[in-house]
Amino acid sequence: MNKLVPSLLLLRGLPGSGKSTLAALLSENGTVPVFSIDDFFTNTQTGEYKFQFDKNHLAYQQCEFNTRAAMEEGKPKIIVDNVFSMDWEMQPYILLAKEFSYKLFVVTVEKFHDGKNIHEVSEEQLNKMSEKFKVKLK
C-alpha cells in the first residue's frame, strides 16, 4: 500500500496566465491551502488588489511564512502560486520542501485562454518578464 507523501505544488507563470484560477480549482473547495504574494496586496474585506512595489519584499516573506506554518501544521497538500520567473525565486520553497519532507511539484501555467491580466501589468513589463522566464525540463 502506498502512503501519500505530503506535497508542495508551485504554480508559476506570467501575470494573467491563470495561476490563481488553477490554484482555486486544485484547492479542493478551499480545503487545500493556497498562498500567493497577491494575498498581501488584496484587501480581505473588499477583494480589491493594490500592488505596492515598496512592500513586495514583505509579500514574499508573508507567503513563505504562511507556507512554513502550513508545513508545521502537517497539511498534506499546499499550493503556492507566484510568477517564479527565475529559479532563485523558488529556492526558499525548495528548501522548505526538503526541510519538511514534502514532495515538490513545479507546474508552469501558460496562457491558452482569453483571460485578462487583472494586475494591470503592462505589455512591456510582461515581455521583460517572459524574457527572464526559464523552464527546466530535465
MDTraj code that builds the backbone (N, CA, C; nanometers):
import mdtraj as md
import numpy as np

residues = "MET ASN LYS LEU VAL PRO SER LEU LEU LEU LEU ARG GLY LEU PRO GLY SER GLY LYS SER THR LEU ALA ALA LEU LEU SER GLU ASN GLY THR VAL PRO VAL PHE SER ILE ASP ASP PHE PHE THR ASN THR GLN THR GLY GLU TYR LYS PHE GLN PHE ASP LYS ASN HIS LEU ALA TYR GLN GLN CYS GLU PHE ASN THR ARG ALA ALA MET GLU GLU GLY LYS PRO LYS ILE ILE VAL ASP ASN VAL PHE SER MET ASP TRP GLU MET GLN PRO TYR ILE LEU LEU ALA LYS GLU PHE SER TYR LYS LEU PHE VAL VAL THR VAL GLU LYS PHE HIS ASP GLY LYS ASN ILE HIS GLU VAL SER GLU GLU GLN LEU ASN LYS MET SER GLU LYS PHE LYS VAL LYS LEU LYS".split()
xyz = np.array([
    [0.0846, -0.1178, 0.0000],
    [0.0000, 0.0000, 0.0000],
    [0.0892, 0.1243, 0.0000],
    [0.0619, 0.2193, -0.0895],
    [0.1383, 0.3428, -0.0969],
    [0.0872, 0.4427, 0.0050],
    [0.1780, 0.4990, 0.0804],
    [0.1425, 0.6045, 0.1744],
    [0.1556, 0.7377, 0.1009],
    [0.0557, 0.8222, 0.1121],
    [0.0615, 0.9526, 0.0469],
    [0.1676, 1.0390, 0.1135],
    [0.2508, 1.0985, 0.0313],
    [0.3569, 1.1857, 0.0795],
    [0.3048, 1.3288, 0.0754],
    [0.3297, 1.4076, 0.1798],
    [0.2882, 1.5486, 0.1732],
    [0.3490, 1.6149, 0.0501],
    [0.2712, 1.7011, -0.0134],
    [0.3140, 1.7602, -0.1402],
    [0.3022, 1.9119, -0.1397],
    [0.4008, 1.9751, -0.2023],
    [0.4005, 2.1192, -0.2248],
    [0.3964, 2.1417, -0.3745],
    [0.2955, 2.2144, -0.4188],
    [0.2775, 2.2425, -0.5600],
    [0.3044, 2.3909, -0.5842],
    [0.4072, 2.4208, -0.6640],
    [0.4363, 2.5587, -0.7022],
    [0.3793, 2.5819, -0.8415],
    [0.2881, 2.6768, -0.8527],
    [0.2321, 2.7157, -0.9814],
    [0.3036, 2.8423, -1.0253],
    [0.3630, 2.8377, -1.1445],
    [0.4389, 2.9537, -1.1918],
    [0.3910, 2.9926, -1.3302],
    [0.4017, 3.1207, -1.3597],
    [0.3615, 3.1719, -1.4897],
    [0.3485, 3.3221, -1.4844],
    [0.3355, 3.3822, -1.5998],
    [0.3241, 3.5269, -1.6080],
    [0.1903, 3.5735, -1.5524],
    [0.1814, 3.7004, -1.5117],
    [0.0522, 3.7539, -1.4680],
    [-0.0519, 3.7358, -1.5787],
    [-0.1691, 3.6890, -1.5390],
    [-0.2765, 3.6664, -1.6350],
    [-0.2769, 3.5282, -1.6977],
    [-0.1814, 3.4434, -1.6594],
    [-0.1744, 3.3097, -1.7195],
    [-0.2799, 3.2150, -1.6641],
    [-0.3324, 3.2456, -1.5466],
    [-0.4351, 3.1605, -1.4867],
    [-0.3885, 3.0842, -1.3638],
    [-0.2772, 3.1253, -1.3050],
    [-0.2248, 3.0557, -1.1866],
    [-0.3256, 3.0523, -1.0731],
    [-0.3819, 3.1676, -1.0404],
    [-0.4759, 3.1749, -0.9279],
    [-0.6032, 3.0971, -0.9568],
    [-0.6483, 3.1008, -1.0796],
    [-0.7679, 3.0250, -1.1179],
    [-0.7412, 2.8756, -1.1056],
    [-0.6254, 2.8309, -1.1528],
    [-0.5893, 2.6903, -1.1407],
    [-0.5732, 2.6508, -0.9942],
    [-0.5103, 2.7375, -0.9154],
    [-0.4927, 2.7088, -0.7726],
    [-0.6280, 2.6896, -0.7043],
    [-0.7231, 2.7758, -0.7359],
    [-0.8567, 2.7630, -0.6770],
    [-0.9219, 2.6317, -0.7193],
    [-0.9024, 2.5939, -0.8436],
    [-0.9580, 2.4682, -0.8950],
    [-0.8964, 2.3477, -0.8229],
    [-0.7666, 2.3537, -0.7961],
    [-0.6969, 2.2426, -0.7324],
    [-0.7097, 2.2411, -0.5802],
    [-0.7663, 2.3459, -0.5234],
    [-0.7719, 2.3589, -0.3773],
    [-0.8772, 2.2715, -0.3108],
    [-0.9462, 2.1928, -0.3910],
    [-1.0484, 2.1015, -0.3370],
    [-1.1488, 2.1776, -0.2509],
    [-1.2128, 2.2764, -0.3145],
    [-1.3136, 2.3607, -0.2480],
    [-1.2583, 2.4324, -0.1256],
    [-1.1333, 2.4752, -0.1353],
    [-1.0722, 2.5533, -0.0285],
    [-1.0140, 2.4723, 0.0856],
    [-1.0135, 2.3400, 0.0745],
    [-0.9578, 2.2590, 0.1829],
    [-0.8057, 2.2499, 0.1758],
    [-0.7479, 2.2739, 0.0584],
    [-0.6027, 2.2760, 0.0424],
    [-0.5592, 2.4222, 0.0494],
    [-0.4653, 2.4549, 0.1390],
    [-0.4228, 2.5948, 0.1488],
    [-0.3515, 2.6416, 0.0227],
    [-0.3839, 2.7651, -0.0169],
    [-0.3231, 2.8294, -0.1334],
    [-0.2630, 2.9609, -0.0864],
    [-0.1353, 2.9809, -0.1182],
    [-0.0675, 3.1037, -0.0798],
    [-0.0096, 3.1718, -0.2029],
    [-0.0082, 3.3045, -0.1988],
    [0.0426, 3.3842, -0.3101],
    [0.0879, 3.5187, -0.2559],
    [0.1834, 3.5817, -0.3230],
    [0.2187, 3.7179, -0.2798],
    [0.1013, 3.8126, -0.3035],
    [0.0114, 3.7762, -0.3942],
    [-0.1074, 3.8581, -0.4183],
    [-0.1914, 3.8737, -0.2910],
    [-0.1888, 3.7740, -0.2032],
    [-0.2673, 3.7799, -0.0799],
    [-0.2338, 3.9053, 0.0007],
    [-0.1056, 3.9400, 0.0025],
    [-0.0584, 4.0549, 0.0802],
    [-0.1207, 4.1850, 0.0297],
    [-0.1434, 4.1928, -0.0997],
    [-0.1919, 4.3160, -0.1623],
    [-0.3427, 4.3169, -0.1854],
    [-0.4104, 4.2144, -0.1383],
    [-0.5552, 4.2039, -0.1587],
    [-0.6284, 4.2358, -0.0295],
    [-0.7178, 4.3316, -0.0349],
    [-0.7992, 4.3692, 0.0794],
    [-0.8981, 4.2567, 0.1073],
    [-0.8905, 4.1977, 0.2258],
    [-0.9754, 4.0831, 0.2579],
    [-1.1229, 4.1215, 0.2681],
    [-1.1515, 4.2477, 0.2960],
    [-1.2910, 4.2921, 0.3066],
    [-1.3547, 4.3151, 0.1696],
    [-1.2801, 4.3814, 0.0802],
    [-1.3375, 4.4219, -0.0482],
    [-1.2915, 4.3362, -0.1651],
    [-1.1827, 4.2611, -0.1471],
    [-1.1263, 4.1833, -0.2562],
    [-1.0444, 4.2672, -0.3529],
    [-1.0295, 4.3953, -0.3237],
    [-0.9543, 4.4861, -0.4113],
    [-0.8047, 4.4568, -0.4020],
    [-0.7409, 4.4509, -0.5187],
    [-0.5967, 4.4261, -0.5292],
    [-0.5262, 4.5576, -0.5571],
    [-0.4254, 4.5895, -0.4733],
    [-0.3485, 4.7115, -0.4943],
    [-0.2010, 4.6815, -0.4674],
    [-0.1253, 4.6664, -0.5741],
    [0.0175, 4.6350, -0.5640],
    [0.0961, 4.7572, -0.5188],
    [0.1922, 4.7339, -0.4280],
    [0.2817, 4.8391, -0.3811],
    [0.4240, 4.7839, -0.3887],
    [0.4998, 4.8317, -0.4864],
    [0.6331, 4.7778, -0.5116],
    [0.7221, 4.7830, -0.3877],
    [0.7121, 4.8912, -0.3096],
    [0.7988, 4.9061, -0.1930],
    [0.7679, 4.8049, -0.0824],
    [0.6569, 4.7318, -0.0937],
    [0.6211, 4.6302, 0.0061],
    [0.6297, 4.4891, -0.0510],
    [0.6824, 4.4777, -0.1715],
    [0.6894, 4.3473, -0.2374],
    [0.7691, 4.2461, -0.1547],
    [0.8797, 4.2911, -0.0949],
    [0.9615, 4.2004, -0.0136],
    [0.8824, 4.1462, 0.1061],
    [0.7928, 4.2276, 0.1610],
    [0.7092, 4.1824, 0.2727],
    [0.6083, 4.0776, 0.2262],
    [0.5591, 4.0951, 0.1054],
    [0.4648, 3.9976, 0.0489],
    [0.5326, 3.8619, 0.0311],
    [0.6567, 3.8631, -0.0188],
    [0.7318, 3.7381, -0.0343],
    [0.7574, 3.6728, 0.1011],
    [0.7919, 3.7538, 0.2011],
    [0.8154, 3.7000, 0.3361],
    [0.6892, 3.6361, 0.3926],
    [0.5750, 3.7049, 0.3754],
    [0.4499, 3.6521, 0.4282],
    [0.4123, 3.5206, 0.3607],
    [0.4284, 3.5139, 0.2299],
    [0.3948, 3.3923, 0.1561],
    [0.4806, 3.2749, 0.2046],
    [0.6086, 3.2994, 0.2198],
    [0.6991, 3.1946, 0.2692],
    [0.6628, 3.1555, 0.4131],
    [0.6334, 3.2547, 0.4978],
    [0.5944, 3.2290, 0.6365],
    [0.4687, 3.1433, 0.6421],
    [0.3681, 3.1771, 0.5614],
    [0.2423, 3.1011, 0.5598],
    [0.2643, 2.9578, 0.5125],
    [0.3537, 2.9409, 0.4160],
    [0.3845, 2.8068, 0.3663],
    [0.4512, 2.7251, 0.4755],
    [0.5479, 2.7854, 0.5441],
    [0.6159, 2.7166, 0.6545],
    [0.5151, 2.6769, 0.7632],
    [0.4271, 2.7694, 0.7991],
    [0.3282, 2.7417, 0.9042],
    [0.2383, 2.6252, 0.8646],
    [0.1977, 2.6199, 0.7390],
    [0.1133, 2.5093, 0.6918],
    [0.1889, 2.3771, 0.6980],
    [0.3184, 2.3802, 0.6673],
    [0.4003, 2.2586, 0.6757],
    [0.4162, 2.2158, 0.8206],
    [0.4363, 2.3127, 0.9094],
    [0.4485, 2.2804, 1.0517],
    [0.3199, 2.2179, 1.1053],
    [0.2054, 2.2589, 1.0503],
    [0.0756, 2.2005, 1.0878],
    [0.0555, 2.0625, 1.0266],
    [0.1418, 2.0281, 0.9308],
    [0.1317, 1.8973, 0.8673],
    [0.0262, 1.8890, 0.7591],
    [-0.0062, 2.0016, 0.6960],
    [-0.1037, 1.9989, 0.5864],
    [-0.0527, 1.9041, 0.4784],
    [-0.1369, 1.8116, 0.4311],
    [-0.0894, 1.7117, 0.3353],
    [-0.0600, 1.7681, 0.1959],
    [-0.1276, 1.8783, 0.1595],
    [-0.1033, 1.9428, 0.0306],
    [-0.1032, 2.0933, 0.0525],
    [-0.0117, 2.1601, -0.0177],
    [-0.0023, 2.3059, -0.0121],
    [0.0237, 2.3550, -0.1539],
    [-0.0431, 2.4637, -0.1898],
    [-0.0244, 2.5232, -0.3223],
    [0.0278, 2.6655, -0.3046],
    [0.1300, 2.7003, -0.3826],
    [0.1800, 2.8375, -0.3859],
    [0.1751, 2.8843, -0.5304],
    [0.1079, 2.9966, -0.5546],
    [0.1064, 3.0492, -0.6912],
    [0.1698, 3.1879, -0.6934],
    [0.2802, 3.1953, -0.7642],
    [0.3554, 3.3195, -0.7845],
    [0.4145, 3.3154, -0.9247],
    [0.4709, 3.4250, -0.9688],
    [0.5296, 3.4285, -1.1022],
    [0.6468, 3.3315, -1.1126],
    [0.7379, 3.3327, -1.0165],
    [0.8543, 3.2427, -1.0163],
    [0.9230, 3.2387, -1.1530],
    [0.9537, 3.3545, -1.2087],
    [1.0143, 3.3568, -1.3425],
    [1.1579, 3.3052, -1.3420],
    [1.2232, 3.3123, -1.2274],
    [1.3616, 3.2653, -1.2184],
    [1.3742, 3.1618, -1.1062],
    [1.4660, 3.0697, -1.1252],
    [1.4823, 2.9588, -1.0301],
    [1.5038, 3.0059, -0.8863],
    [1.5832, 3.1107, -0.8674],
    [1.6150, 3.1544, -0.7313],
    [1.4899, 3.1966, -0.6537],
    [1.3839, 3.2367, -0.7240],
    [1.2604, 3.2758, -0.6562],
    [1.1907, 3.1550, -0.5933],
    [1.2168, 3.0369, -0.6462],
    [1.1581, 2.9144, -0.5910],
    [1.2432, 2.8546, -0.4794],
    [1.3664, 2.8988, -0.4682],
    [1.4621, 2.8379, -0.3753],
    [1.4114, 2.8265, -0.2312],
    [1.3496, 2.9309, -0.1733],
    [1.3001, 2.9153, -0.0351],
    [1.2001, 2.8000, -0.0210],
    [1.1189, 2.7790, -0.1234],
    [1.0180, 2.6727, -0.1191],
    [1.0811, 2.5354, -0.1412],
    [1.1848, 2.5318, -0.2224],
    [1.2599, 2.4073, -0.2418],
    [1.3223, 2.3653, -0.1089],
    [1.3787, 2.4626, -0.0378],
    [1.4396, 2.4337, 0.0923],
    [1.3345, 2.3914, 0.1945],
    [1.2192, 2.4578, 0.1947],
    [1.1118, 2.4186, 0.2860],
    [1.0652, 2.2761, 0.2578],
    [1.0502, 2.2429, 0.1303],
    [1.0074, 2.1078, 0.0945],
    [1.1060, 2.0043, 0.1474],
    [1.2345, 2.0321, 0.1344],
    [1.3359, 1.9397, 0.1862],
    [1.3297, 1.9320, 0.3379],
    [1.3208, 2.0477, 0.4028],
    [1.3188, 2.0524, 0.5495],
    [1.2026, 1.9733, 0.6084],
    [1.0860, 1.9824, 0.5443],
    [0.9665, 1.9178, 0.5981],
    [0.9290, 1.7891, 0.5237],
    [1.0178, 1.7413, 0.4365],
    [0.9976, 1.6175, 0.3603],
    [0.8695, 1.6190, 0.2774],
    [0.8489, 1.7298, 0.2069],
    [0.7378, 1.7416, 0.1132],
    [0.7878, 1.7107, -0.0267],
    [0.7078, 1.6405, -0.1027],
    [0.7382, 1.6176, -0.2432],
    [0.7054, 1.7473, -0.3170],
    [0.7989, 1.7931, -0.3985],
    [0.7838, 1.9205, -0.4676],
    [0.7446, 1.8995, -0.6132],
    [0.6411, 1.9715, -0.6548],
    [0.5990, 1.9729, -0.7944],
    [0.5987, 2.1176, -0.8410],
    [0.6563, 2.1430, -0.9575],
    [0.6558, 2.2766, -1.0165],
    [0.5775, 2.2683, -1.1474],
    [0.4722, 2.3472, -1.1560],
    [0.3859, 2.3471, -1.2733],
    [0.3898, 2.4858, -1.3361],
    [0.4240, 2.4918, -1.4634],
    [0.4241, 2.6173, -1.5369],
    [0.2898, 2.6336, -1.6064],
    [0.2232, 2.7439, -1.5787],
    [0.0914, 2.7718, -1.6343],
    [0.1091, 2.8672, -1.7520],
    [0.0608, 2.8239, -1.8672],
    [0.0701, 2.9051, -1.9882],
    [-0.0670, 2.9626, -2.0220],
    [-0.0655, 3.0746, -2.0896],
    [-0.1913, 3.1422, -2.1225],
    [-0.2437, 3.0951, -2.2571],
    [-0.3332, 2.9968, -2.2533],
    [-0.4007, 2.9464, -2.3732],
    [-0.5494, 2.9809, -2.3659],
    [-0.5794, 3.0957, -2.3097],
    [-0.7182, 3.1380, -2.2912],
    [-0.7257, 3.2892, -2.3132],
    [-0.8438, 3.3422, -2.3048],
    [-0.8629, 3.4852, -2.3258],
    [-0.8729, 3.5620, -2.1950],
    [-0.8182, 3.5060, -2.0883],
    [-0.8248, 3.5715, -1.9583],
    [-0.7515, 3.7039, -1.9567],
    [-0.7912, 3.7878, -1.8648],
    [-0.7332, 3.9205, -1.8520],
    [-0.6262, 3.9207, -1.7437],
    [-0.5316, 4.0097, -1.7599],
    [-0.4290, 4.0336, -1.6597],
    [-0.4874, 4.1343, -1.5603],
    [-0.5417, 4.0855, -1.4495],
    [-0.6097, 4.1732, -1.3534],
    [-0.5138, 4.2612, -1.2747],
    [-0.3846, 4.2359, -1.2874],
    [-0.2857, 4.3119, -1.2110],
    [-0.2367, 4.4360, -1.2845],
    [-0.2910, 4.4610, -1.4015],
    [-0.2563, 4.5782, -1.4796],
    [-0.1068, 4.5880, -1.5084],
    [-0.0438, 4.4728, -1.5297],
    [0.0964, 4.4706, -1.5695],
    [0.1013, 4.5036, -1.7179],
    [0.1851, 4.6003, -1.7534],
    [0.1899, 4.6456, -1.8924],
    [0.2446, 4.5363, -1.9840],
    [0.2109, 4.5486, -2.1116],
    [0.2606, 4.4532, -2.2111],
    [0.4138, 4.4567, -2.2152],
    [0.4702, 4.5766, -2.2019],
    [0.6164, 4.5909, -2.1998],
    [0.6773, 4.5141, -2.0828],
    [0.6168, 4.5269, -1.9652],
    [0.6672, 4.4563, -1.8472],
    [0.6480, 4.3053, -1.8618],
    [0.5358, 4.2629, -1.9169],
    [0.5140, 4.1199, -1.9414],
    [0.6208, 4.0637, -2.0344],
    [0.6566, 4.1395, -2.1377],
    [0.7620, 4.0955, -2.2289],
    [0.8956, 4.0816, -2.1577],
    [0.9275, 4.1766, -2.0702],
    [1.0526, 4.1684, -1.9931],
    [1.0516, 4.0452, -1.9022],
    [0.9378, 4.0213, -1.8393],
    [0.9262, 3.9058, -1.7500],
    [0.9411, 3.7757, -1.8283],
    [0.8795, 3.7693, -1.9456],
    [0.8848, 3.6456, -2.0238],
    [1.0264, 3.6171, -2.0733],
    [1.1050, 3.7211, -2.0980],
    [1.2441, 3.7017, -2.1406],
    [1.3285, 3.6395, -2.0307],
    [1.2957, 3.6673, -1.9044],
    [1.3696, 3.6116, -1.7910],
    [1.3233, 3.4708, -1.7549],
    [1.2059, 3.4346, -1.8023],
    [1.1419, 3.3094, -1.7617],
    [1.2190, 3.1895, -1.8162],
    [1.2574, 3.1010, -1.7283],
    [1.3298, 2.9798, -1.7657],
    [1.2494, 2.8587, -1.7193],
    [1.2395, 2.7607, -1.8072],
    [1.1709, 2.6363, -1.7731],
    [1.2730, 2.5245, -1.7747],
    [1.2760, 2.4466, -1.6672],
    [1.3705, 2.3363, -1.6535],
    [1.2977, 2.2064, -1.6864],
    [1.3243, 2.1522, -1.8027],
    [1.2539, 2.0306, -1.8451],
    [1.3255, 1.9032, -1.8063],
    [1.4536, 1.9133, -1.7733],
    [1.5242, 1.7910, -1.7308],
    [1.6258, 1.8221, -1.6259],
])
top = md.Topology()
chain = top.add_chain()
for i, resn in enumerate(residues, 1):
    res = top.add_residue(resn, chain, resSeq=i)
    for name in ("N", "CA", "C"):
        top.add_atom(name, md.element.get_by_symbol(name[0]), res)
traj = md.Trajectory(xyz[None], top)
